[in-house]
Amino acid sequence: MFENFSLHLPKKENYFFPILTSGKIIKEKNQCFIPLSINLNHASTDAYHVSLFLENLQKDLNCF
């Protein structure tokens, strides 16, 4: 059974792409929940861009 996906890098301080880690989809009372973790390097990404990504992700998931 799928529980989660995780990516571990040996030298992640030099890795500038965001890393998304998701958990198992949980269904409760006509709603779906997906645990999500975002690891990023603040040299290349800031909270504003993460908030835009999460807003767009939520919009896409609402249409699904």
CHARMM-style PDB file with segment names, atoms N, HN, CA, C and O in Angstrom:
ATOM      1  N   MET     1       0.844  -1.177   0.000  1.00  0.00      PROA
ATOM      2  CA  MET     1       0.000   0.000   0.000  1.00  0.00      PROA
ATOM      3  C   MET     1       0.896   1.249   0.000  1.00  0.00      PROA
ATOM      4  O   MET     1       1.885   1.310   0.730  1.00  0.00      PROA
ATOM      5  N   PHE     2       0.544   2.225  -0.814  1.00  0.00      PROA
ATOM      6  HN  PHE     2      -0.260   2.176  -1.407  1.00  0.00      PROA
ATOM      7  CA  PHE     2       1.288   3.480  -0.896  1.00  0.00      PROA
ATOM      8  C   PHE     2       1.065   4.313   0.358  1.00  0.00      PROA
ATOM      9  O   PHE     2      -0.079   4.578   0.728  1.00  0.00      PROA
ATOM     10  N   GLU     3       2.130   4.724   1.009  1.00  0.00      PROA
ATOM     11  HN  GLU     3       3.060   4.509   0.708  1.00  0.00      PROA
ATOM     12  CA  GLU     3       2.033   5.567   2.209  1.00  0.00      PROA
ATOM     13  C   GLU     3       2.564   6.969   1.951  1.00  0.00      PROA
ATOM     14  O   GLU     3       1.947   7.945   2.377  1.00  0.00      PROA
ATOM     15  N   ASN     4       3.714   7.092   1.252  1.00  0.00      PROA
ATOM     16  HN  ASN     4       4.215   6.298   0.906  1.00  0.00      PROA
ATOM     17  CA  ASN     4       4.253   8.417   0.959  1.00  0.00      PROA
ATOM     18  C   ASN     4       5.348   8.322  -0.087  1.00  0.00      PROA
ATOM     19  O   ASN     4       5.790   7.232  -0.451  1.00  0.00      PROA
ATOM     20  N   PHE     5       5.777   9.476  -0.560  1.00  0.00      PROA
ATOM     21  HN  PHE     5       5.418  10.362  -0.264  1.00  0.00      PROA
ATOM     22  CA  PHE     5       6.909   9.571  -1.471  1.00  0.00      PROA
ATOM     23  C   PHE     5       7.872  10.570  -0.872  1.00  0.00      PROA
ATOM     24  O   PHE     5       7.461  11.641  -0.423  1.00  0.00      PROA
ATOM     25  N   SER     6       9.152  10.231  -0.860  1.00  0.00      PROA
ATOM     26  HN  SER     6       9.485   9.362  -1.224  1.00  0.00      PROA
ATOM     27  CA  SER     6      10.145  11.120  -0.288  1.00  0.00      PROA
ATOM     28  C   SER     6      11.413  11.068  -1.125  1.00  0.00      PROA
ATOM     29  O   SER     6      11.794  10.004  -1.612  1.00  0.00      PROA
ATOM     30  N   LEU     7      12.065  12.204  -1.296  1.00  0.00      PROA
ATOM     31  HN  LEU     7      11.755  13.069  -0.900  1.00  0.00      PROA
ATOM     32  CA  LEU     7      13.293  12.296  -2.058  1.00  0.00      PROA
ATOM     33  C   LEU     7      14.392  12.800  -1.132  1.00  0.00      PROA
ATOM     34  O   LEU     7      14.265  13.868  -0.533  1.00  0.00      PROA
ATOM     35  N   HSD     8      15.455  12.040  -1.017  1.00  0.00      PROA
ATOM     36  HN  HSD     8      15.558  11.173  -1.504  1.00  0.00      PROA
ATOM     37  CA  HSD     8      16.575  12.428  -0.162  1.00  0.00      PROA
ATOM     38  C   HSD     8      17.809  12.603  -1.024  1.00  0.00      PROA
ATOM     39  O   HSD     8      18.185  11.697  -1.768  1.00  0.00      PROA
ATOM     40  N   LEU     9      18.438  13.759  -0.928  1.00  0.00      PROA
ATOM     41  HN  LEU     9      18.132  14.494  -0.323  1.00  0.00      PROA
ATOM     42  CA  LEU     9      19.614  14.069  -1.725  1.00  0.00      PROA
ATOM     43  C   LEU     9      20.842  14.156  -0.831  1.00  0.00      PROA
ATOM     44  O   LEU     9      20.751  14.670   0.284  1.00  0.00      PROA
ATOM     45  N   PRO    10      21.976  13.671  -1.291  1.00  0.00      PROA
ATOM     46  CA  PRO    10      23.171  13.678  -0.443  1.00  0.00      PROA
ATOM     47  C   PRO    10      23.695  15.080  -0.128  1.00  0.00      PROA
ATOM     48  O   PRO    10      24.169  15.314   0.984  1.00  0.00      PROA
ATOM     49  N   LYS    11      23.622  16.011  -1.072  1.00  0.00      PROA
ATOM     50  HN  LYS    11      23.237  15.821  -1.975  1.00  0.00      PROA
ATOM     51  CA  LYS    11      24.126  17.378  -0.861  1.00  0.00      PROA
ATOM     52  C   LYS    11      23.016  18.373  -1.149  1.00  0.00      PROA
ATOM     53  O   LYS    11      23.133  19.185  -2.067  1.00  0.00      PROA
ATOM     54  N   LYS    12      21.947  18.321  -0.379  1.00  0.00      PROA
ATOM     55  HN  LYS    12      21.852  17.662   0.367  1.00  0.00      PROA
ATOM     56  CA  LYS    12      20.798  19.144  -0.715  1.00  0.00      PROA
ATOM     57  C   LYS    12      21.011  20.641  -0.466  1.00  0.00      PROA
ATOM     58  O   LYS    12      20.200  21.448  -0.921  1.00  0.00      PROA
ATOM     59  N   GLU    13      22.072  21.034   0.239  1.00  0.00      PROA
ATOM     60  HN  GLU    13      22.731  20.379   0.609  1.00  0.00      PROA
ATOM     61  CA  GLU    13      22.336  22.467   0.404  1.00  0.00      PROA
ATOM     62  C   GLU    13      22.731  23.104  -0.925  1.00  0.00      PROA
ATOM     63  O   GLU    13      22.619  24.320  -1.084  1.00  0.00      PROA
ATOM     64  N   ASN    14      23.189  22.302  -1.876  1.00  0.00      PROA
ATOM     65  HN  ASN    14      23.280  21.315  -1.748  1.00  0.00      PROA
ATOM     66  CA  ASN    14      23.539  22.799  -3.211  1.00  0.00      PROA
ATOM     67  C   ASN    14      22.448  22.513  -4.233  1.00  0.00      PROA
ATOM     68  O   ASN    14      22.650  22.710  -5.432  1.00  0.00      PROA
ATOM     69  N   TYR    15      21.301  22.054  -3.770  1.00  0.00      PROA
ATOM     70  HN  TYR    15      21.136  21.894  -2.796  1.00  0.00      PROA
ATOM     71  CA  TYR    15      20.178  21.718  -4.651  1.00  0.00      PROA
ATOM     72  C   TYR    15      19.175  22.856  -4.576  1.00  0.00      PROA
ATOM     73  O   TYR    15      18.660  23.160  -3.500  1.00  0.00      PROA
ATOM     74  N   PHE    16      18.890  23.495  -5.719  1.00  0.00      PROA
ATOM     75  HN  PHE    16      19.308  23.248  -6.593  1.00  0.00      PROA
ATOM     76  CA  PHE    16      18.080  24.704  -5.714  1.00  0.00      PROA
ATOM     77  C   PHE    16      16.633  24.508  -6.159  1.00  0.00      PROA
ATOM     78  O   PHE    16      15.854  25.461  -6.142  1.00  0.00      PROA
ATOM     79  N   PHE    17      16.261  23.303  -6.552  1.00  0.00      PROA
ATOM     80  HN  PHE    17      16.894  22.529  -6.565  1.00  0.00      PROA
ATOM     81  CA  PHE    17      14.874  23.057  -6.956  1.00  0.00      PROA
ATOM     82  C   PHE    17      14.043  22.676  -5.732  1.00  0.00      PROA
ATOM     83  O   PHE    17      14.550  21.999  -4.838  1.00  0.00      PROA
ATOM     84  N   PRO    18      12.776  23.097  -5.674  1.00  0.00      PROA
ATOM     85  CA  PRO    18      11.915  22.680  -4.556  1.00  0.00      PROA
ATOM     86  C   PRO    18      11.716  21.164  -4.576  1.00  0.00      PROA
ATOM     87  O   PRO    18      11.645  20.548  -5.639  1.00  0.00      PROA
ATOM     88  N   ILE    19      11.629  20.580  -3.393  1.00  0.00      PROA
ATOM     89  HN  ILE    19      11.688  21.080  -2.529  1.00  0.00      PROA
ATOM     90  CA  ILE    19      11.364  19.153  -3.250  1.00  0.00      PROA
ATOM     91  C   ILE    19       9.990  19.000  -2.609  1.00  0.00      PROA
ATOM     92  O   ILE    19       9.764  19.474  -1.495  1.00  0.00      PROA
ATOM     93  N   LEU    20       9.075  18.339  -3.311  1.00  0.00      PROA
ATOM     94  HN  LEU    20       9.259  17.954  -4.216  1.00  0.00      PROA
ATOM     95  CA  LEU    20       7.731  18.097  -2.795  1.00  0.00      PROA
ATOM     96  C   LEU    20       7.651  16.668  -2.281  1.00  0.00      PROA
ATOM     97  O   LEU    20       8.043  15.727  -2.970  1.00  0.00      PROA
ATOM     98  N   THR    21       7.141  16.517  -1.072  1.00  0.00      PROA
ATOM     99  HN  THR    21       6.822  17.282  -0.513  1.00  0.00      PROA
ATOM    100  CA  THR    21       6.924  15.207  -0.482  1.00  0.00      PROA
ATOM    101  C   THR    21       5.443  15.086  -0.179  1.00  0.00      PROA
ATOM    102  O   THR    21       4.885  15.906   0.549  1.00  0.00      PROA
ATOM    103  N   SER    22       4.808  14.069  -0.733  1.00  0.00      PROA
ATOM    104  HN  SER    22       5.262  13.403  -1.325  1.00  0.00      PROA
ATOM    105  CA  SER    22       3.373  13.908  -0.508  1.00  0.00      PROA
ATOM    106  C   SER    22       3.092  12.631   0.250  1.00  0.00      PROA
ATOM    107  O   SER    22       3.867  11.676   0.206  1.00  0.00      PROA
ATOM    108  N   GLY    23       1.976  12.633   0.943  1.00  0.00      PROA
ATOM    109  HN  GLY    23       1.347  13.410   0.979  1.00  0.00      PROA
ATOM    110  CA  GLY    23       1.557  11.460   1.696  1.00  0.00      PROA
ATOM    111  C   GLY    23       0.380  10.776   1.034  1.00  0.00      PROA
ATOM    112  O   GLY    23      -0.051  11.156  -0.055  1.00  0.00      PROA
ATOM    113  N   LYS    24      -0.116   9.793   1.688  1.00  0.00      PROA
ATOM    114  HN  LYS    24       0.234   9.485   2.572  1.00  0.00      PROA
ATOM    115  CA  LYS    24      -1.251   9.007   1.201  1.00  0.00      PROA
ATOM    116  C   LYS    24      -2.519   9.868   1.179  1.00  0.00      PROA
ATOM    117  O   LYS    24      -2.766  10.647   2.100  1.00  0.00      PROA
ATOM    118  N   ILE    25      -3.308   9.718   0.129  1.00  0.00      PROA
ATOM    119  HN  ILE    25      -3.106   9.086  -0.619  1.00  0.00      PROA
ATOM    120  CA  ILE    25      -4.582  10.439   0.032  1.00  0.00      PROA
ATOM    121  C   ILE    25      -5.536   9.871   1.080  1.00  0.00      PROA
ATOM    122  O   ILE    25      -5.721   8.659   1.187  1.00  0.00      PROA
ATOM    123  N   ILE    26      -6.132  10.773   1.843  1.00  0.00      PROA
ATOM    124  HN  ILE    26      -5.982  11.758   1.756  1.00  0.00      PROA
ATOM    125  CA  ILE    26      -7.074  10.384   2.895  1.00  0.00      PROA
ATOM    126  C   ILE    26      -8.455  10.876   2.496  1.00  0.00      PROA
ATOM    127  O   ILE    26      -8.636  12.063   2.226  1.00  0.00      PROA
ATOM    128  N   LYS    27      -9.431   9.976   2.458  1.00  0.00      PROA
ATOM    129  HN  LYS    27      -9.283   9.011   2.678  1.00  0.00      PROA
ATOM    130  CA  LYS    27     -10.806  10.344   2.099  1.00  0.00      PROA
ATOM    131  C   LYS    27     -11.672  10.327   3.351  1.00  0.00      PROA
ATOM    132  O   LYS    27     -11.751   9.319   4.054  1.00  0.00      PROA
ATOM    133  N   GLU    28     -12.326  11.469   3.622  1.00  0.00      PROA
ATOM    134  HN  GLU    28     -12.262  12.287   3.051  1.00  0.00      PROA
ATOM    135  CA  GLU    28     -13.225  11.589   4.771  1.00  0.00      PROA
ATOM    136  C   GLU    28     -14.433  12.423   4.388  1.00  0.00      PROA
ATOM    137  O   GLU    28     -14.282  13.564   3.951  1.00  0.00      PROA
ATOM    138  N   LYS    29     -15.618  11.881   4.544  1.00  0.00      PROA
ATOM    139  HN  LYS    29     -15.741  10.954   4.899  1.00  0.00      PROA
ATOM    140  CA  LYS    29     -16.866  12.630   4.368  1.00  0.00      PROA
ATOM    141  C   LYS    29     -16.871  13.478   3.093  1.00  0.00      PROA
ATOM    142  O   LYS    29     -16.998  14.701   3.159  1.00  0.00      PROA
ATOM    143  N   ASN    30     -16.732  12.832   1.941  1.00  0.00      PROA
ATOM    144  HN  ASN    30     -16.629  11.838   1.888  1.00  0.00      PROA
ATOM    145  CA  ASN    30     -16.758  13.509   0.634  1.00  0.00      PROA
ATOM    146  C   ASN    30     -15.626  14.514   0.438  1.00  0.00      PROA
ATOM    147  O   ASN    30     -15.733  15.384  -0.427  1.00  0.00      PROA
ATOM    148  N   GLN    31     -14.562  14.423   1.203  1.00  0.00      PROA
ATOM    149  HN  GLN    31     -14.476  13.717   1.906  1.00  0.00      PROA
ATOM    150  CA  GLN    31     -13.406  15.292   1.024  1.00  0.00      PROA
ATOM    151  C   GLN    31     -12.153  14.426   0.925  1.00  0.00      PROA
ATOM    152  O   GLN    31     -12.083  13.341   1.502  1.00  0.00      PROA
ATOM    153  N   CYS    32     -11.171  14.925   0.187  1.00  0.00      PROA
ATOM    154  HN  CYS    32     -11.228  15.807  -0.282  1.00  0.00      PROA
ATOM    155  CA  CYS    32      -9.882  14.254   0.071  1.00  0.00      PROA
ATOM    156  C   CYS    32      -8.802  15.158   0.638  1.00  0.00      PROA
ATOM    157  O   CYS    32      -8.797  16.364   0.391  1.00  0.00      PROA
ATOM    158  N   PHE    33      -7.898  14.576   1.390  1.00  0.00      PROA
ATOM    159  HN  PHE    33      -7.903  13.597   1.590  1.00  0.00      PROA
ATOM    160  CA  PHE    33      -6.773  15.304   1.963  1.00  0.00      PROA
ATOM    161  C   PHE    33      -5.481  14.656   1.476  1.00  0.00      PROA
ATOM    162  O   PHE    33      -5.358  13.431   1.443  1.00  0.00      PROA
ATOM    163  N   ILE    34      -4.517  15.500   1.098  1.00  0.00      PROA
ATOM    164  HN  ILE    34      -4.616  16.495   1.125  1.00  0.00      PROA
ATOM    165  CA  ILE    34      -3.217  15.010   0.663  1.00  0.00      PROA
ATOM    166  C   ILE    34      -2.148  15.738   1.479  1.00  0.00      PROA
ATOM    167  O   ILE    34      -1.911  16.926   1.259  1.00  0.00      PROA
ATOM    168  N   PRO    35      -1.503  15.045   2.415  1.00  0.00      PROA
ATOM    169  CA  PRO    35      -0.422  15.688   3.156  1.00  0.00      PROA
ATOM    170  C   PRO    35       0.699  16.090   2.186  1.00  0.00      PROA
ATOM    171  O   PRO    35       1.090  15.307   1.321  1.00  0.00      PROA
ATOM    172  N   LEU    36       1.205  17.307   2.340  1.00  0.00      PROA
ATOM    173  HN  LEU    36       0.888  17.943   3.043  1.00  0.00      PROA
ATOM    174  CA  LEU    36       2.222  17.813   1.429  1.00  0.00      PROA
ATOM    175  C   LEU    36       3.270  18.595   2.208  1.00  0.00      PROA
ATOM    176  O   LEU    36       2.946  19.443   3.039  1.00  0.00      PROA
ATOM    177  N   SER    37       4.527  18.296   1.924  1.00  0.00      PROA
ATOM    178  HN  SER    37       4.791  17.607   1.248  1.00  0.00      PROA
ATOM    179  CA  SER    37       5.643  19.015   2.521  1.00  0.00      PROA
ATOM    180  C   SER    37       6.487  19.596   1.393  1.00  0.00      PROA
ATOM    181  O   SER    37       6.705  18.939   0.375  1.00  0.00      PROA
ATOM    182  N   ILE    38       6.961  20.825   1.570  1.00  0.00      PROA
ATOM    183  HN  ILE    38       6.785  21.359   2.397  1.00  0.00      PROA
ATOM    184  CA  ILE    38       7.801  21.468   0.565  1.00  0.00      PROA
ATOM    185  C   ILE    38       9.119  21.860   1.215  1.00  0.00      PROA
ATOM    186  O   ILE    38       9.142  22.642   2.166  1.00  0.00      PROA
ATOM    187  N   ASN    39      10.218  21.315   0.701  1.00  0.00      PROA
ATOM    188  HN  ASN    39      10.200  20.680  -0.072  1.00  0.00      PROA
ATOM    189  CA  ASN    39      11.562  21.700   1.138  1.00  0.00      PROA
ATOM    190  C   ASN    39      12.182  22.520   0.025  1.00  0.00      PROA
ATOM    191  O   ASN    39      12.162  22.123  -1.140  1.00  0.00      PROA
ATOM    192  N   LEU    40      12.735  23.672   0.393  1.00  0.00      PROA
ATOM    193  HN  LEU    40      12.751  23.994   1.339  1.00  0.00      PROA
ATOM    194  CA  LEU    40      13.317  24.512  -0.646  1.00  0.00      PROA
ATOM    195  C   LEU    40      14.525  25.251  -0.120  1.00  0.00      PROA
ATOM    196  O   LEU    40      14.723  25.383   1.088  1.00  0.00      PROA
ATOM    197  N   ASN    41      15.323  25.726  -1.044  1.00  0.00      PROA
ATOM    198  HN  ASN    41      15.163  25.619  -2.025  1.00  0.00      PROA
ATOM    199  CA  ASN    41      16.497  26.517  -0.726  1.00  0.00      PROA
ATOM    200  C   ASN    41      16.096  27.989  -0.828  1.00  0.00      PROA
ATOM    201  O   ASN    41      15.681  28.442  -1.895  1.00  0.00      PROA
ATOM    202  N   HSD    42      16.214  28.729   0.257  1.00  0.00      PROA
ATOM    203  HN  HSD    42      16.552  28.361   1.124  1.00  0.00      PROA
ATOM    204  CA  HSD    42      15.773  30.125   0.273  1.00  0.00      PROA
ATOM    205  C   HSD    42      16.624  31.031  -0.613  1.00  0.00      PROA
ATOM    206  O   HSD    42      16.267  32.189  -0.830  1.00  0.00      PROA
ATOM    207  N   ALA    43      17.734  30.527  -1.123  1.00  0.00      PROA
ATOM    208  HN  ALA    43      18.024  29.586  -0.947  1.00  0.00      PROA
ATOM    209  CA  ALA    43      18.537  31.306  -2.062  1.00  0.00      PROA
ATOM    210  C   ALA    43      17.849  31.409  -3.417  1.00  0.00      PROA
ATOM    211  O   ALA    43      18.131  32.327  -4.188  1.00  0.00      PROA
ATOM    212  N   SER    44      16.942  30.469  -3.714  1.00  0.00      PROA
ATOM    213  HN  SER    44      16.713  29.724  -3.088  1.00  0.00      PROA
ATOM    214  CA  SER    44      16.300  30.465  -5.032  1.00  0.00      PROA
ATOM    215  C   SER    44      14.785  30.607  -4.988  1.00  0.00      PROA
ATOM    216  O   SER    44      14.167  30.872  -6.019  1.00  0.00      PROA
ATOM    217  N   THR    45      14.179  30.440  -3.834  1.00  0.00      PROA
ATOM    218  HN  THR    45      14.682  30.225  -2.996  1.00  0.00      PROA
ATOM    219  CA  THR    45      12.721  30.468  -3.730  1.00  0.00      PROA
ATOM    220  C   THR    45      12.320  31.208  -2.464  1.00  0.00      PROA
ATOM    221  O   THR    45      12.966  31.076  -1.424  1.00  0.00      PROA
ATOM    222  N   ASP    46      11.242  31.990  -2.559  1.00  0.00      PROA
ATOM    223  HN  ASP    46      10.717  32.097  -3.403  1.00  0.00      PROA
ATOM    224  CA  ASP    46      10.762  32.655  -1.348  1.00  0.00      PROA
ATOM    225  C   ASP    46       9.316  32.266  -1.069  1.00  0.00      PROA
ATOM    226  O   ASP    46       8.674  31.608  -1.888  1.00  0.00      PROA
ATOM    227  N   ALA    47       8.818  32.668   0.070  1.00  0.00      PROA
ATOM    228  HN  ALA    47       9.340  33.202   0.735  1.00  0.00      PROA
ATOM    229  CA  ALA    47       7.484  32.273   0.519  1.00  0.00      PROA
ATOM    230  C   ALA    47       6.388  32.794  -0.410  1.00  0.00      PROA
ATOM    231  O   ALA    47       5.351  32.146  -0.554  1.00  0.00      PROA
ATOM    232  N   TYR    48       6.594  33.936  -1.034  1.00  0.00      PROA
ATOM    233  HN  TYR    48       7.436  34.462  -0.917  1.00  0.00      PROA
ATOM    234  CA  TYR    48       5.596  34.474  -1.956  1.00  0.00      PROA
ATOM    235  C   TYR    48       5.346  33.504  -3.109  1.00  0.00      PROA
ATOM    236  O   TYR    48       4.195  33.229  -3.449  1.00  0.00      PROA
ATOM    237  N   HSD    49       6.399  32.992  -3.704  1.00  0.00      PROA
ATOM    238  HN  HSD    49       7.334  33.216  -3.428  1.00  0.00      PROA
ATOM    239  CA  HSD    49       6.248  32.067  -4.819  1.00  0.00      PROA
ATOM    240  C   HSD    49       5.651  30.734  -4.372  1.00  0.00      PROA
ATOM    241  O   HSD    49       4.895  30.109  -5.117  1.00  0.00      PROA
ATOM    242  N   VAL    50       5.984  30.307  -3.176  1.00  0.00      PROA
ATOM    243  HN  VAL    50       6.598  30.814  -2.571  1.00  0.00      PROA
ATOM    244  CA  VAL    50       5.377  29.088  -2.632  1.00  0.00      PROA
ATOM    245  C   VAL    50       3.880  29.301  -2.442  1.00  0.00      PROA
ATOM    246  O   VAL    50       3.089  28.409  -2.749  1.00  0.00      PROA
ATOM    247  N   SER    51       3.480  30.464  -1.944  1.00  0.00      PROA
ATOM    248  HN  SER    51       4.122  31.188  -1.695  1.00  0.00      PROA
ATOM    249  CA  SER    51       2.050  30.733  -1.747  1.00  0.00      PROA
ATOM    250  C   SER    51       1.304  30.757  -3.076  1.00  0.00      PROA
ATOM    251  O   SER    51       0.174  30.275  -3.150  1.00  0.00      PROA
ATOM    252  N   LEU    52       1.911  31.307  -4.129  1.00  0.00      PROA
ATOM    253  HN  LEU    52       2.829  31.699  -4.069  1.00  0.00      PROA
ATOM    254  CA  LEU    52       1.285  31.288  -5.456  1.00  0.00      PROA
ATOM    255  C   LEU    52       1.120  29.854  -5.954  1.00  0.00      PROA
ATOM    256  O   LEU    52       0.073  29.492  -6.490  1.00  0.00      PROA
ATOM    257  N   PHE    53       2.158  29.046  -5.772  1.00  0.00      PROA
ATOM    258  HN  PHE    53       3.009  29.340  -5.336  1.00  0.00      PROA
ATOM    259  CA  PHE    53       2.084  27.641  -6.174  1.00  0.00      PROA
ATOM    260  C   PHE    53       0.954  26.926  -5.436  1.00  0.00      PROA
ATOM    261  O   PHE    53       0.169  26.209  -6.056  1.00  0.00      PROA
ATOM    262  N   LEU    54       0.864  27.115  -4.116  1.00  0.00      PROA
ATOM    263  HN  LEU    54       1.502  27.698  -3.612  1.00  0.00      PROA
ATOM    264  CA  LEU    54      -0.162  26.425  -3.328  1.00  0.00      PROA
ATOM    265  C   LEU    54      -1.567  26.896  -3.692  1.00  0.00      PROA
ATOM    266  O   LEU    54      -2.494  26.087  -3.725  1.00  0.00      PROA
ATOM    267  N   GLU    55      -1.741  28.178  -3.963  1.00  0.00      PROA
ATOM    268  HN  GLU    55      -0.988  28.836  -3.936  1.00  0.00      PROA
ATOM    269  CA  GLU    55      -3.052  28.681  -4.395  1.00  0.00      PROA
ATOM    270  C   GLU    55      -3.465  28.045  -5.718  1.00  0.00      PROA
ATOM    271  O   GLU    55      -4.611  27.623  -5.871  1.00  0.00      PROA
ATOM    272  N   ASN    56      -2.548  27.975  -6.667  1.00  0.00      PROA
ATOM    273  HN  ASN    56      -1.617  28.318  -6.543  1.00  0.00      PROA
ATOM    274  CA  ASN    56      -2.857  27.365  -7.962  1.00  0.00      PROA
ATOM    275  C   ASN    56      -3.082  25.863  -7.840  1.00  0.00      PROA
ATOM    276  O   ASN    56      -3.952  25.312  -8.514  1.00  0.00      PROA
ATOM    277  N   LEU    57      -2.318  25.202  -6.998  1.00  0.00      PROA
ATOM    278  HN  LEU    57      -1.612  25.649  -6.450  1.00  0.00      PROA
ATOM    279  CA  LEU    57      -2.522  23.776  -6.760  1.00  0.00      PROA
ATOM    280  C   LEU    57      -3.910  23.528  -6.182  1.00  0.00      PROA
ATOM    281  O   LEU    57      -4.603  22.607  -6.614  1.00  0.00      PROA
ATOM    282  N   GLN    58      -4.322  24.335  -5.215  1.00  0.00      PROA
ATOM    283  HN  GLN    58      -3.759  25.083  -4.864  1.00  0.00      PROA
ATOM    284  CA  GLN    58      -5.643  24.167  -4.613  1.00  0.00      PROA
ATOM    285  C   GLN    58      -6.751  24.384  -5.640  1.00  0.00      PROA
ATOM    286  O   GLN    58      -7.736  23.646  -5.655  1.00  0.00      PROA
ATOM    287  N   LYS    59      -6.595  25.397  -6.501  1.00  0.00      PROA
ATOM    288  HN  LYS    59      -5.795  25.996  -6.489  1.00  0.00      PROA
ATOM    289  CA  LYS    59      -7.581  25.633  -7.566  1.00  0.00      PROA
ATOM    290  C   LYS    59      -7.681  24.430  -8.492  1.00  0.00      PROA
ATOM    291  O   LYS    59      -8.780  24.016  -8.860  1.00  0.00      PROA
ATOM    292  N   ASP    60      -6.541  23.871  -8.866  1.00  0.00      PROA
ATOM    293  HN  ASP    60      -5.648  24.207  -8.566  1.00  0.00      PROA
ATOM    294  CA  ASP    60      -6.539  22.704  -9.747  1.00  0.00      PROA
ATOM    295  C   ASP    60      -7.186  21.500  -9.065  1.00  0.00      PROA
ATOM    296  O   ASP    60      -7.955  20.772  -9.692  1.00  0.00      PROA
ATOM    297  N   LEU    61      -6.885  21.291  -7.805  1.00  0.00      PROA
ATOM    298  HN  LEU    61      -6.260  21.883  -7.295  1.00  0.00      PROA
ATOM    299  CA  LEU    61      -7.463  20.160  -7.082  1.00  0.00      PROA
ATOM    300  C   LEU    61      -8.961  20.321  -6.876  1.00  0.00      PROA
ATOM    301  O   LEU    61      -9.696  19.334  -6.864  1.00  0.00      PROA
ATOM    302  N   ASN    62      -9.422  21.571  -6.714  1.00  0.00      PROA
ATOM    303  HN  ASN    62      -8.825  22.373  -6.724  1.00  0.00      PROA
ATOM    304  CA  ASN    62     -10.859  21.802  -6.556  1.00  0.00      PROA
ATOM    305  C   ASN    62     -11.640  21.420  -7.819  1.00  0.00      PROA
ATOM    306  O   ASN    62     -12.811  21.048  -7.742  1.00  0.00      PROA
ATOM    307  N   CYS    63     -10.985  21.516  -8.978  1.00  0.00      PROA
ATOM    308  HN  CYS    63     -10.034  21.819  -9.041  1.00  0.00      PROA
ATOM    309  CA  CYS    63     -11.632  21.181 -10.250  1.00  0.00      PROA
ATOM    310  C   CYS    63     -11.554  19.692 -10.558  1.00  0.00      PROA
ATOM    311  O   CYS    63     -12.201  19.221 -11.493  1.00  0.00      PROA
ATOM    312  N   PHE    64     -10.780  18.956  -9.792  1.00  0.00      PROA
ATOM    313  HN  PHE    64     -10.254  19.340  -9.033  1.00  0.00      PROA
ATOM    314  CA  PHE    64     -10.541  17.547 -10.075  1.00  0.00      PROA
ATOM    315  C   PHE    64     -11.650  16.687  -9.630  1.00  0.00      PROA
ATOM    316  OT1 PHE    64     -11.594  15.469  -9.801  1.00  0.00      PROA
TER     317      PHE     64
END
